[in-house]
Amino acid sequence: MWQKRSSRGMCQEWQLYSELLITMAFSIFVVTGCGYMLTMMLDTPLMLSQKLGENALTFLI
């Protein structure tokens, strides 16, 4: 009887931990995804302005 109850408790605990891990992994994935998108969005204008600046410099010289 006691063994059965302990195994069930272990199963519930494991389920709880797995759910926690899944939610943590998902949140990390979302955060990194958003961060990557933001850096890409910020990088594109910077790269464009850099290219334009280089072109302007070469044109002036």
Secondary structure by P-SEA (a helix, b strand, c coil): caaaaaaaaaaaaaaaaaaaaaaaaaaaaaaaaaaaaaaaaaaaaaaaaaaaaaaaaaaac
